[in-house]
Amino acid sequence: MGAASKTCSVILRCGELISAAIVAGILGRYLYFLSSAHVHAGSRVIYAEVIAGISILASLCLFPPLKYSFYCFVLDFALWICWMVAFGLLCNLTISGGCESYWYWNYWGYYWGRYWYRVPHISVTQSMVGTAACSEWRATLAFSFIGGWVWFTSGILGIYVCTKPSDMRSSDSEMGHRSRITRWWRKPSRVPGHTKETTESAAEPIRNQEPS
């Protein structure tokens, strides 16, 4: 588990947290409008909101790049599946119509724009609502998809770290240990008077061998 793996893990956890927070914030505001209008929310929107909340909690718990966060790759894949399901359910609400579909202007646009204060629900038309809050809806779909694949990438990283051979995982620490030993072995001794005494003792036999 090297520095590169830890850095990638932190970046991915940030992406997971940001994506889930954006989805939770947008859908939470939509649910607030529905509550103000005394209307029951659809099960698909509630499911996506719950998955966003779980993802925020999981990303915060797994944020530190410690060993346990890499061994939770099963949770990463589980949340990836949950996000893909949420993305599919939300996309199916508008099918291929996007911001011009019946569900969009009759529900999302109508309640997001708070048209219920002025126009009864049975009297609302597409031309009246238009594409209100279309950017928020598209952001919800986009970050649901992006966040799901970020969880998938975290799972792949966790498998890589957990299945990495032990000799490769310990190579970095061994190299660092050897470099410290080498620096210690080559470190010159700085004992006062030691160098002078050694030089005089080495020169003594040479003087004794000189002819008289």
Contacts in CASP RR format, 6 or more apart in sequence:
PFRMAT RR
TARGET T0000
AUTHOR 0000-0000-0000
METHOD contacts of the structure
MODEL  1
MGAASKTCSVILRCGELISAAIVAGILGRYLYFLSSAHVHAGSRVIYAEV
IAGISILASLCLFPPLKYSFYCFVLDFALWICWMVAFGLLCNLTISGGCE
SYWYWNYWGYYWGRYWYRVPHISVTQSMVGTAACSEWRATLAFSFIGGWV
WFTSGILGIYVCTKPSDMRSSDSEMGHRSRITRWWRKPSRVPGHTKETTE
SAAEPIRNQEPS
1 67 0 8 1.000
1 70 0 8 1.000
1 161 0 8 1.000
1 164 0 8 1.000
1 169 0 8 1.000
2 169 0 8 1.000
2 172 0 8 1.000
5 65 0 8 1.000
5 70 0 8 1.000
5 157 0 8 1.000
5 160 0 8 1.000
5 161 0 8 1.000
6 65 0 8 1.000
7 65 0 8 1.000
8 157 0 8 1.000
9 65 0 8 1.000
9 69 0 8 1.000
9 70 0 8 1.000
9 154 0 8 1.000
9 157 0 8 1.000
10 63 0 8 1.000
10 65 0 8 1.000
12 150 0 8 1.000
12 153 0 8 1.000
12 154 0 8 1.000
12 157 0 8 1.000
13 59 0 8 1.000
13 62 0 8 1.000
13 63 0 8 1.000
13 69 0 8 1.000
13 154 0 8 1.000
15 59 0 8 1.000
15 147 0 8 1.000
15 150 0 8 1.000
16 55 0 8 1.000
16 58 0 8 1.000
16 59 0 8 1.000
16 147 0 8 1.000
16 150 0 8 1.000
16 151 0 8 1.000
16 154 0 8 1.000
17 55 0 8 1.000
17 56 0 8 1.000
17 59 0 8 1.000
17 60 0 8 1.000
17 63 0 8 1.000
18 143 0 8 1.000
19 55 0 8 1.000
19 143 0 8 1.000
19 144 0 8 1.000
19 146 0 8 1.000
19 147 0 8 1.000
19 148 0 8 1.000
19 150 0 8 1.000
20 51 0 8 1.000
20 52 0 8 1.000
20 53 0 8 1.000
20 55 0 8 1.000
20 56 0 8 1.000
20 59 0 8 1.000
20 147 0 8 1.000
21 52 0 8 1.000
21 56 0 8 1.000
22 139 0 8 1.000
22 140 0 8 1.000
22 143 0 8 1.000
23 48 0 8 1.000
23 49 0 8 1.000
23 52 0 8 1.000
23 140 0 8 1.000
23 143 0 8 1.000
23 144 0 8 1.000
24 49 0 8 1.000
24 52 0 8 1.000
24 53 0 8 1.000
24 56 0 8 1.000
25 52 0 8 1.000
26 136 0 8 1.000
26 139 0 8 1.000
26 140 0 8 1.000
27 45 0 8 1.000
27 48 0 8 1.000
27 49 0 8 1.000
27 52 0 8 1.000
27 140 0 8 1.000
28 49 0 8 1.000
29 112 0 8 1.000
29 136 0 8 1.000
30 41 0 8 1.000
30 45 0 8 1.000
30 108 0 8 1.000
30 111 0 8 1.000
30 112 0 8 1.000
30 136 0 8 1.000
31 41 0 8 1.000
31 45 0 8 1.000
31 46 0 8 1.000
31 49 0 8 1.000
33 111 0 8 1.000
33 112 0 8 1.000
33 113 0 8 1.000
33 114 0 8 1.000
34 40 0 8 1.000
34 41 0 8 1.000
34 111 0 8 1.000
36 114 0 8 1.000
37 111 0 8 1.000
37 114 0 8 1.000
37 116 0 8 1.000
39 111 0 8 1.000
44 86 0 8 1.000
44 89 0 8 1.000
44 90 0 8 1.000
44 92 0 8 1.000
44 93 0 8 1.000
45 90 0 8 1.000
47 85 0 8 1.000
47 86 0 8 1.000
47 89 0 8 1.000
48 86 0 8 1.000
48 89 0 8 1.000
48 90 0 8 1.000
48 140 0 8 1.000
48 144 0 8 1.000
51 79 0 8 1.000
51 82 0 8 1.000
51 83 0 8 1.000
51 86 0 8 1.000
54 79 0 8 1.000
54 82 0 8 1.000
55 79 0 8 1.000
55 83 0 8 1.000
55 147 0 8 1.000
55 151 0 8 1.000
58 75 0 8 1.000
58 79 0 8 1.000
62 69 0 8 1.000
62 72 0 8 1.000
62 75 0 8 1.000
62 154 0 8 1.000
63 69 0 8 1.000
70 157 0 8 1.000
70 158 0 8 1.000
70 161 0 8 1.000
70 162 0 8 1.000
71 158 0 8 1.000
71 162 0 8 1.000
73 154 0 8 1.000
73 155 0 8 1.000
73 156 0 8 1.000
73 157 0 8 1.000
73 158 0 8 1.000
73 159 0 8 1.000
73 162 0 8 1.000
76 151 0 8 1.000
76 152 0 8 1.000
76 154 0 8 1.000
76 155 0 8 1.000
76 158 0 8 1.000
77 151 0 8 1.000
77 152 0 8 1.000
77 155 0 8 1.000
79 148 0 8 1.000
79 151 0 8 1.000
80 148 0 8 1.000
80 149 0 8 1.000
80 151 0 8 1.000
80 152 0 8 1.000
80 155 0 8 1.000
83 144 0 8 1.000
83 145 0 8 1.000
83 147 0 8 1.000
83 148 0 8 1.000
83 151 0 8 1.000
84 148 0 8 1.000
86 144 0 8 1.000
87 141 0 8 1.000
87 144 0 8 1.000
87 145 0 8 1.000
87 148 0 8 1.000
90 140 0 8 1.000
90 141 0 8 1.000
90 144 0 8 1.000
91 141 0 8 1.000
93 101 0 8 1.000
93 103 0 8 1.000
93 104 0 8 1.000
94 101 0 8 1.000
94 103 0 8 1.000
94 104 0 8 1.000
94 137 0 8 1.000
95 101 0 8 1.000
97 104 0 8 1.000
98 104 0 8 1.000
98 137 0 8 1.000
99 105 0 8 1.000
99 130 0 8 1.000
99 131 0 8 1.000
99 134 0 8 1.000
99 137 0 8 1.000
99 138 0 8 1.000
100 126 0 8 1.000
100 131 0 8 1.000
102 126 0 8 1.000
104 131 0 8 1.000
104 134 0 8 1.000
104 137 0 8 1.000
105 124 0 8 1.000
105 126 0 8 1.000
105 129 0 8 1.000
105 130 0 8 1.000
105 131 0 8 1.000
105 132 0 8 1.000
106 121 0 8 1.000
106 124 0 8 1.000
106 129 0 8 1.000
108 133 0 8 1.000
108 137 0 8 1.000
109 115 0 8 1.000
109 129 0 8 1.000
109 130 0 8 1.000
109 132 0 8 1.000
109 133 0 8 1.000
110 116 0 8 1.000
110 121 0 8 1.000
110 124 0 8 1.000
110 129 0 8 1.000
112 132 0 8 1.000
112 133 0 8 1.000
112 136 0 8 1.000
113 129 0 8 1.000
113 132 0 8 1.000
113 133 0 8 1.000
115 124 0 8 1.000
115 128 0 8 1.000
115 129 0 8 1.000
119 128 0 8 1.000
END
